Amino acid sequence: MRISARSRREAGVCPDCSASSTAVHSSYQRRPADLPVGGQPVSIVLAVRRFFCPNAGCARRTFAEQFEGLVGRRRQRTISLLGMLEVIALAVAGRSGARMADRMAITVSRMTLLRLVRALPEQPVATPRVLGVDDFALLRGSVYASVLLDMDTHRPIEVLPDRTAETFAAWLRAHPGVEVICRDRAGAYAEGARTGAPTAIQVADRFRLWKNLGEAVESTVVTHRACLREPEPEAPNGKVPATNTSDDTPPLVPDGVLDVCGRERRLVTRTRERFTAVQELRAQGLSLGAISRQLGLDHSTVRRYANVGSADELLVKAVNRTSRLDRFKPYINQRWNDGCTEAVTLHDELKALGWKGSVQTVRRYVHAFRATSTTPPATAPTVPAPPKPRRVVRWIMTNPDNLSAGDTVRLKEVFARCPELTAAAGHVRDFAMMMRELRGDQLDEWMRRVQADDLPGLHSFVTGIKRDRDAVVNGLTDGTTVPGPLSPGRPATSARRRQFGGGDDAIGRRGPAGYRHLHGRRRACGCRVGPGARWFMNPRFLCGRRSHGCIARGHRTTRTPPANSPRTCVGSPPPQQTGRRNWARPNGWSAPRGQTPRALPCPTGWQQTARTGRPSPRPPNDRRRWRRTMRGR
């Protein structure tokens, strides 16, 4: 739809000197796009006059009349259309906004939408009264940044490039007026808060406190992992199976420390030796990095050996470990008593019963009977698998009223076998009530009760609290500063992703609060891409739907694209193609072993690549344009 229009004014005003003129120099047409009407695009044909400037001292000789309120200078779209596009861009960002505008009969590219957003003025950042700070990973384990959150409005206000005390203190000095700082117990944020805002009250994040308590409980549960297994029931009718009662014979069934011959397992010996070496070097004052280089161990391994009190804490997973052979042991015992003592024969019989292990596992089990001349029980009672330590931690950290009946029964059984876990669960309940009812004045008494018990995992948690006691007490006392028990750790990171998602913070910084959510999230086009697939920056590996927002990795394209249609991903090779699977190739297939891949027919308008003999959609001498396209994607 085209609308012809002209100005009713007889004179024009010079934009430089504001002089009015009626002397027409010439005229021309402008065709700005306007909002669509009835699903049809609208173009306004403006008759624009150019006037002579009457002011001899003005630098302009001529000027064009302007249509204020309709279209701006050098604009191809009207003001109302630009306002609509800005709303779309702030709401759904580039690619999604371009697709939405296309359904509304508005032609616009995603880059134009992003340019419109970047041209908007940034929203002024008001200094919050209650400031939350948390870190997040730009490159996990290597590069971290910090997000600042207004705890009154729950909106992110700034992202700092790192998580150092100097950067945080500089921001606080540049934005005075912060009264309360809600943070985790990291030393960098505490130092930055003391330096940049010495009068602000520091409050420990209750979410982090609860999370750290859960980690301490997990360490305690792992230490007492042997208590999780139910004791083996007695044989039927109370009869004890016949065994060799000689004192110098090894146990009937080896445990996690000794092998079938009664010797200490090689894993256990190596663990004890490494623990001794790490502790000795640690006592000499060496750092973890120096110990790692000297012993040739990974840094995380050295840290694990350095943080435990004894080697037995490292061996708890090797002791009382369940085996896939447990449910087959009664059958093996019965067959052994029947006279079948060959491990290979027993293994073949177990395979018919569903056993998928190796013959070596069966051989290790029956070796104890052969070496000690013992007779296994005819019907060995089975013991149910113990619960995983993390599941027990979840039971302990969950409100008892919210546990199911089965979980409650199993947790009580664990407590009956382990008084240490019972004491730890009691301390967790006391801490939960203290955190829920904001009774921070009872923290010192709670720490004394924890230190009175033999719970090294909780002792380390208490030691960390003592280093930041004032902030922890503030977090457990004042309920008006932090709206909720789980702030601001996860909400801060989630808010950061909502505001600065998509790799471009232009929308989050310029858009109003209602539009600060996730941007740039794209979906795959439904292509069936196998595991291990990779996407290479090469048009031969590029799906034609990527320009529409497809981000699936490892796209495989058709060998001959359909006429007048973009190349689309396919999920199976052509019928005539044979060979083994190779996910590193664009179509996922390669030639059979010992054969050379044949050259594929080159479609019209494509060039043949010399290295692989495969067609390439890139025309000759077009590398520069292709690079620009790749950067734009």
C-alpha positions in Angstrom: 0.0 0.0 0.0 1.4 3.4 -1.0 0.2 6.7 0.4 1.2 10.0 -1.4 1.7 13.0 0.8 3.2 16.5 0.8 3.6 19.3 3.3 1.0 22.1 3.5 3.5 24.7 4.7 4.6 27.3 2.2 8.0 28.0 3.8 10.7 25.9 5.2 13.0 26.5 8.2 16.8 26.1 8.0 18.0 23.6 10.5 21.2 25.6 11.2 20.2 29.2 11.4 16.4 28.8 11.8 15.8 31.2 8.9 12.5 30.8 7.0 12.5 30.6 3.3 10.0 30.3 0.5 12.5 30.1 -2.4 12.2 26.5 -3.7 15.5 25.1 -5.1 14.2 21.7 -6.2 12.1 18.7 -5.1 12.5 15.0 -4.7 10.7 12.0 -3.2 11.2 10.0 0.0 9.6 6.6 0.6 9.7 5.8 4.3 8.0 2.6 5.5 5.1 3.0 7.9 3.2 0.6 10.2 1.3 -2.1 8.2 -2.5 -1.8 7.7 -4.6 -4.9 7.5 -1.6 -7.2 7.2 -0.2 -5.2 4.2 3.0 -3.2 4.2 2.6 0.6 3.9 5.0 3.0 2.1 4.5 6.7 2.3 5.6 8.7 -0.9 6.6 12.1 0.4 7.1 15.0 -1.9 10.1 16.9 -0.3 11.0 20.4 -1.3 14.5 21.8 -1.1 14.7 25.6 -0.2 17.4 28.2 -0.6 18.7 29.5 2.7 18.2 33.4 2.8 20.9 33.9 5.4 24.2 34.8 3.7 26.2 34.0 6.8 24.8 30.4 7.1 27.0 27.5 6.0 24.1 25.9 4.2 23.1 27.1 0.8 20.1 24.8 0.5 18.1 22.7 2.9 15.3 20.1 2.7 12.1 20.5 4.5 11.5 18.1 7.4 8.3 16.3 8.5 8.5 16.5 12.3 6.4 13.8 14.1 6.3 11.6 11.0 9.9 10.7 10.0 13.3 11.8 11.1 16.3 13.0 9.1 17.8 10.4 6.8 15.4 7.8 8.2 13.9 5.0 6.0 11.1 4.3 8.6 8.6 6.5 10.3 8.8 7.3 13.9 5.8 5.1 14.8 7.4 2.1 12.9 10.7 2.6 14.7 8.9 2.7 18.0 7.2 -0.6 17.2 10.5 -2.2 16.1 12.2 -1.0 19.3 9.5 -2.6 21.4 9.9 -5.9 19.4 13.7 -5.8 19.8 13.5 -5.2 23.5 11.0 -8.0 24.0 12.4 -10.8 21.9 15.8 -9.6 20.5 17.2 -10.0 17.1 16.4 -13.2 15.3 13.1 -13.8 17.0 12.1 -10.2 16.5 12.9 -10.4 12.8 10.6 -13.4 12.5 7.9 -11.8 14.5 8.1 -8.6 12.4 7.9 -10.7 9.2 4.6 -12.1 10.4 3.4 -8.6 11.0 4.3 -7.6 7.4 7.4 -5.6 8.5 10.6 -6.2 6.7 13.6 -5.9 9.0 16.8 -7.8 9.7 18.0 -8.9 13.1 21.1 -6.6 12.8 18.8 -3.6 12.3 16.9 -4.5 15.4 20.1 -4.8 17.4 21.3 -1.4 16.1 18.1 0.2 17.1 18.5 -1.2 20.7 22.1 0.0 20.8 21.1 3.5 19.8 18.7 3.8 22.7 20.1 5.6 25.8 21.2 3.4 28.7 18.9 3.3 31.7 20.3 5.2 34.6 21.5 2.9 37.4 20.2 4.1 40.8 22.2 3.1 43.8 20.3 0.4 45.7 19.8 0.4 49.4 20.3 -3.3 49.6 22.9 -4.6 47.2 23.4 -8.3 46.4 26.6 -9.6 44.8 27.4 -13.0 43.4 29.9 -14.5 41.0 29.3 -16.6 37.9 31.6 -18.4 35.5 32.5 -17.0 32.1 34.8 -19.9 31.6 34.1 -22.5 34.3 37.1 -23.1 36.5 39.1 -20.3 34.9 37.4 -16.9 34.3 34.7 -15.5 36.7 32.8 -12.3 36.8 30.4 -10.7 39.3 26.8 -9.6 39.1 25.3 -6.9 41.3 21.6 -7.2 42.2 19.1 -4.7 43.7 17.6 -6.8 46.4 14.6 -4.5 46.8 13.5 -4.9 43.2 15.3 -8.3 42.4 16.8 -6.8 39.2 20.4 -6.9 38.1 22.0 -3.5 37.9 25.7 -4.1 36.9 28.1 -6.8 35.8 31.7 -6.5 36.9 34.5 -8.1 34.8 36.0 -10.1 37.6 35.4 -11.0 41.3 38.3 -9.2 42.9 38.1 -7.0 45.9 39.5 -4.0 44.1 36.9 -4.0 41.4 34.0 -4.4 43.8 35.4 -1.6 46.1 35.8 0.7 43.2 32.2 0.3 42.2 31.0 0.9 45.7 33.1 4.1 45.9 31.6 5.3 42.6 28.0 4.6 43.9 27.8 5.8 47.5 24.6 5.1 49.5 24.6 1.3 49.8 23.4 0.5 53.3 23.3 -3.3 53.2 25.5 -5.7 51.2 24.2 -9.3 50.9 27.0 -11.6 49.7 28.5 -15.0 50.0 31.3 -15.8 52.4 34.1 -15.2 49.9 36.9 -13.2 51.3 37.3 -11.0 48.2 33.7 -9.6 48.5 34.1 -9.1 52.2 37.4 -7.1 51.7 35.9 -5.1 48.9 32.8 -4.2 51.0 35.0 -3.1 53.9 37.1 -1.0 51.7 34.5 0.5 49.4 31.6 0.9 51.8 32.9 0.7 55.4 29.6 1.9 56.9 27.5 -0.7 55.1 26.2 -3.7 56.9 27.4 -7.0 55.5 25.0 -9.9 55.5 25.9 -13.5 54.7 23.7 -15.1 52.0 21.5 -17.7 53.7 21.3 -19.8 50.6 25.1 -20.2 50.7 25.0 -21.0 54.3 22.5 -23.8 53.8 24.5 -25.1 50.8 27.7 -25.1 52.7 26.0 -27.0 55.5 24.8 -29.6 53.1 28.3 -30.1 51.8 29.6 -30.6 55.4 26.8 -33.1 56.0 27.7 -34.9 52.8 31.3 -35.2 54.0 30.0 -36.6 57.3 27.8 -39.2 55.6 30.6 -40.3 53.3 32.9 -40.8 56.3 30.3 -43.1 57.9 29.3 -44.8 54.7 29.7 -48.2 56.2 26.7 -47.5 58.4 24.4 -47.2 55.4 24.6 -50.9 54.5 22.1 -53.1 56.4 23.7 -55.9 58.4 23.7 -59.3 56.8 20.8 -61.4 58.2 21.5 -64.8 59.7 21.3 -68.0 57.8 17.9 -69.8 57.7 16.9 -71.6 61.0 19.8 -69.8 62.7 22.3 -72.2 61.3 25.8 -71.0 60.7 27.3 -72.2 57.4 30.3 -74.6 57.7 33.5 -72.7 57.2 37.1 -73.3 57.9 37.7 -72.1 61.4 41.5 -71.9 61.2 42.8 -68.7 62.6 45.3 -68.2 59.8 42.8 -68.3 57.0 41.5 -65.1 55.3 37.9 -64.2 55.5 35.4 -66.0 53.4 34.4 -63.1 51.2 37.0 -60.3 50.8 36.0 -56.8 51.8 37.1 -53.5 50.1 40.5 -53.4 51.9 41.7 -57.0 51.5 41.8 -59.1 48.4 40.7 -62.8 48.2 44.1 -63.9 49.5 44.0 -61.7 52.6 46.5 -59.2 51.3 45.9 -55.5 51.3 44.6 -54.3 47.9 46.9 -52.3 45.7 44.5 -49.4 45.6 44.4 -49.2 49.4 48.2 -49.3 49.6 48.6 -46.6 47.0 46.1 -44.4 48.7 47.8 -44.7 52.1 51.2 -43.9 50.6 49.9 -40.9 48.7 48.1 -39.6 51.8 51.3 -39.9 53.8 53.4 -38.1 51.2 50.9 -35.3 50.8 50.6 -34.7 54.5 54.4 -34.7 55.0 54.9 -32.2 52.2 52.1 -30.1 53.5 53.7 -30.0 56.9 56.9 -28.7 55.3 55.0 -25.7 54.1 54.7 -26.5 50.4 51.7 -25.3 48.5 49.2 -27.6 46.8 50.6 -26.6 43.4 54.2 -27.5 44.4 53.0 -30.8 45.9 51.2 -31.5 42.7 54.3 -30.9 40.6 56.6 -32.9 42.9 54.3 -36.0 43.2 53.0 -35.8 39.6 49.4 -35.7 40.8 46.5 -33.6 39.7 45.8 -30.5 41.7 42.3 -31.6 42.7 43.7 -35.0 43.8 46.3 -33.2 46.0 43.6 -31.0 47.5 41.4 -34.0 48.3 44.3 -35.7 50.1 45.2 -32.5 52.0 41.7 -31.8 53.2 41.0 -35.1 54.9 42.1 -36.1 58.4 43.0 -39.7 57.7 43.4 -42.1 54.8 40.4 -44.0 56.0 38.2 -41.1 54.9 39.4 -41.7 51.3 38.8 -45.4 51.5 35.2 -45.4 52.6 34.1 -45.9 49.0 36.2 -49.0 48.7 34.9 -50.6 51.8 31.5 -52.3 51.9 31.0 -51.6 48.2 28.1 -53.3 46.5 28.7 -55.6 43.5 26.7 -56.6 40.5 27.4 -60.2 41.5 25.5 -59.9 44.8 22.2 -61.2 43.4 23.9 -64.1 41.7 25.9 -65.2 44.8 23.3 -67.6 46.1 23.2 -69.5 42.8 27.0 -69.6 42.7 27.1 -71.0 46.3 24.6 -73.7 45.4 26.4 -74.7 42.3 29.7 -74.8 44.2 28.2 -77.1 46.8 26.9 -79.3 43.9 30.5 -79.8 42.7 30.7 -77.2 39.9 34.0 -75.4 40.8 35.0 -74.1 37.4 34.7 -70.3 37.1 34.2 -70.5 33.3 31.3 -72.9 33.6 29.7 -70.8 36.3 30.1 -67.7 34.2 28.4 -69.4 31.2 25.5 -70.4 33.5 25.2 -66.9 34.9 25.0 -65.4 31.4 21.9 -67.4 30.8 20.4 -65.8 34.0 21.2 -62.3 32.9 24.8 -61.8 34.1 26.7 -59.3 32.0 29.9 -59.2 33.8 33.3 -60.8 33.1 34.5 -64.2 34.0 37.3 -62.6 36.0 34.7 -61.3 38.5 33.3 -64.8 39.0 36.8 -66.2 39.4 37.8 -63.7 42.1 34.7 -64.6 44.1 35.2 -68.4 44.0 38.9 -68.0 44.6 38.2 -67.6 48.3 36.4 -70.9 48.5 39.2 -72.7 46.6 42.1 -71.1 48.6 40.6 -71.6 52.0 38.8 -75.0 51.4 35.6 -73.5 52.7 32.1 -74.5 51.9 29.8 -71.5 51.0 26.3 -71.4 52.5 23.8 -73.1 50.3 21.4 -70.2 50.4 23.2 -67.0 51.1 20.8 -64.3 52.3 20.8 -61.2 50.1 21.3 -57.7 51.5 19.5 -54.8 49.8 21.8 -52.2 48.3 22.5 -49.3 50.7 21.2 -45.9 49.8 23.6 -43.5 48.1 25.3 -40.9 50.4 23.7 -38.0 48.5 20.3 -39.5 49.0 20.9 -39.7 52.7 22.1 -36.1 52.7 18.8 -35.1 50.9 16.8 -37.0 53.6 18.7 -35.2 56.4 18.5 -31.7 54.7 14.7 -32.1 54.0 12.1 -31.1 56.5 10.9 -34.3 58.2 7.3 -33.3 57.6 8.0 -33.3 53.8 9.6 -36.8 53.7 7.7 -39.8 52.4 6.9 -42.7 54.7 9.4 -44.9 53.0 12.2 -42.4 53.2 11.4 -41.7 56.9 11.7 -45.4 57.7 15.0 -45.9 55.9 16.4 -42.7 57.5 15.5 -44.0 60.9 17.2 -47.3 60.1 20.4 -45.5 59.2 20.2 -43.4 62.4 19.8 -46.7 64.4 23.1 -48.0 63.0 25.0 -44.7 63.2 24.8 -42.4 66.2 27.1 -39.9 64.5 24.6 -39.3 61.7 21.9 -39.0 64.3 23.8 -36.2 66.0 24.5 -34.5 62.6 20.8 -34.6 61.7 20.0 -33.0 65.1 22.5 -30.1 64.4 21.0 -29.6 60.9 17.5 -29.3 62.4 18.7 -26.8 65.0 20.4 -24.7 62.3 17.3 -24.8 60.1 15.1 -23.6 62.9 17.6 -20.9 63.8 17.7 -19.8 60.1 13.9 -19.9 59.7 13.1 -18.1 62.9 15.9 -15.6 62.6 17.6 -16.5 65.9 21.1 -15.5 65.1 21.9 -14.9 68.7 22.0 -18.7 69.2 24.7 -19.2 66.7 27.6 -19.4 69.2 25.7 -22.0 71.3 25.1 -24.0 68.2 28.7 -24.0 67.2 29.8 -25.1 70.7 27.4 -28.1 70.5 28.8 -29.1 67.1 32.4 -28.9 68.3 31.5 -31.1 71.2 30.7 -34.0 68.9 33.1 -36.0 66.8 32.0 -34.7 63.4 35.0 -33.4 61.4 32.9 -32.4 58.5 30.7 -30.0 60.6 33.8 -28.8 62.4 35.2 -27.4 59.1 31.9 -25.7 58.5 32.0 -24.1 62.0 35.6 -22.9 61.3 34.5 -21.1 58.2 31.6 -19.5 60.0 34.0 -18.1 62.7 36.0 -16.3 60.0 32.9 -14.4 58.9 30.9 -14.5 62.1 29.5 -11.0 62.0 28.0 -11.3 58.5 26.6 -14.7 59.4 24.9 -13.4 62.5 23.5 -10.5 60.5 22.1 -12.9 57.9 20.5 -15.1 60.6 19.1 -12.2 62.6 17.7 -9.4 60.3 14.8 -10.6 58.1 14.1 -7.2 56.6 17.3 -6.9 54.7 17.2 -10.1 52.7 13.7 -11.1 51.3 13.8 -14.8 51.7 16.2 -17.6 52.9 17.7 -18.3 49.5 19.0 -14.9 48.3 20.9 -13.7 46.4 23.1 -16.5 45.1 20.9 -18.4 42.6 18.5 -15.5 41.9 21.5 -13.3 41.2 22.9 -15.7 38.6 19.4 -16.3 37.1 18.8 -12.6 36.9 22.1 -12.1 35.3 21.1 -14.7 32.6 17.7 -13.1 32.1 19.2 -9.7 31.6 22.5 -10.4 29.8 21.6 -13.6 28.0 22.6 -14.0 24.4 26.1 -12.6 24.7 25.0 -9.0 24.3 24.0 -6.8 27.2 22.7 -3.9 25.1 19.1 -5.0 25.6 19.5 -5.5 29.4 21.1 -2.1 29.9 18.8 -0.1 27.7 15.5 -1.9 27.9 12.9 -1.2 30.7 12.5 -3.6 33.6 9.7 -5.5 31.9 11.9 -6.6 29.0 14.9 -7.7 31.0 14.7 -11.4 30.5 16.4 -14.1 28.4 17.5 -13.1 24.9 19.3 -14.9 22.1 18.0 -18.4 23.0 17.6 -20.3 19.7 16.4 -23.7 18.9 17.6 -26.4 16.5 15.6 -26.9 13.4 14.7 -30.5 14.3 17.7 -32.0 12.5 18.6 -35.5 13.7 22.2 -35.0 14.6 24.0 -38.0 16.2 26.2 -38.0 19.3 29.7 -36.6 19.0 28.7 -34.4 16.0 30.6 -31.3 15.5 29.8 -28.1 13.6 32.7 -26.6 11.6 32.8 -23.0 10.3 32.5 -24.1 6.7 29.5 -23.6 4.5 29.7 -27.3 3.5 28.8 -28.1 7.2 26.2 -25.4 7.5 22.5 -26.0 7.6 20.5 -23.7 5.4 18.1 -23.0 8.3 20.8 -21.5 10.5 19.9 -18.1 9.1 16.5 -18.7 10.6 17.9 -19.3 14.1 18.9 -23.0 14.0 22.0 -23.6 16.2 22.1 -27.4 16.2 25.7 -28.7 16.0 27.0 -31.1 13.4 24.5 -30.4 10.6 24.6 -32.8 7.7 23.4 -31.4 4.4 22.0 -33.0 1.3 24.5 -33.8 -1.5 22.4 -32.1 -4.1 20.3 -29.3 -2.7 16.7 -28.9 -4.1 16.2 -26.3 -6.7 15.3 -22.8 -5.5 15.3 -23.9 -1.9 17.8 -23.6 1.0 19.8 -26.7 2.0 18.2 -28.5 4.9 19.5 -31.0 7.3 19.0 -34.7 6.7 19.0 -37.6 9.1 20.1 -40.5 6.9 22.6 -40.9 4.1 21.6 -41.2 0.5 20.6 -44.8 -0.5 23.5 -45.2 -2.8 26.1 -44.2 -0.2 27.7 -47.0 1.8 30.4 -47.0 4.4 31.1 -46.6 8.1 29.7 -43.8 10.3 31.9 -40.7 10.6 30.4 -37.8 12.4 33.2 -35.5 11.5 31.9 -35.3 7.9 29.0 -33.2 6.7 26.8 -36.1 5.7 28.0 -38.3 8.5 29.4 -41.1 6.3 32.8 -41.9 4.8 34.0 -44.5 2.3 34.5 -48.1 3.3 37.8 -49.1 4.7 40.5 -49.5 2.1 38.6 -47.5 -0.5 39.2 -43.9 -1.7 36.1 -41.6 -1.5 34.9 -41.0 -5.0 34.4 -37.5 -6.3 30.8 -36.4 -6.0 29.0 -34.7 -8.9 29.2 -31.0 -8.6 25.8 -29.3 -8.9 25.4 -26.3 -11.2 26.8 -23.1 -9.8 28.9 -24.9 -7.2 32.7 -25.3 -7.3 34.6 -28.6 -6.8 36.9 -28.7 -3.8 40.3 -30.1 -4.6 41.1 -31.6 -1.2 38.0 -33.7 -0.7 36.4 -33.8 -4.1 33.2 -32.7 -2.5 31.0 -29.9 -3.9 31.2 -26.6 -2.0 28.4 -24.0 -2.1 30.9 -21.1 -2.0 31.6 -19.6 -5.5 35.2 -18.8 -6.5 36.7 -15.6 -5.2 34.0 -15.1 -2.6 35.9 -15.7 0.6 35.6 -12.2 1.8 31.8 -12.2 1.5 31.6 -15.6 3.1 33.6 -14.3 6.1 31.3 -11.4 6.5 28.4 -13.7 6.5 29.9 -16.0 9.1 30.6 -13.0 11.4 27.0 -11.8 10.9 25.6 -15.2 11.9 
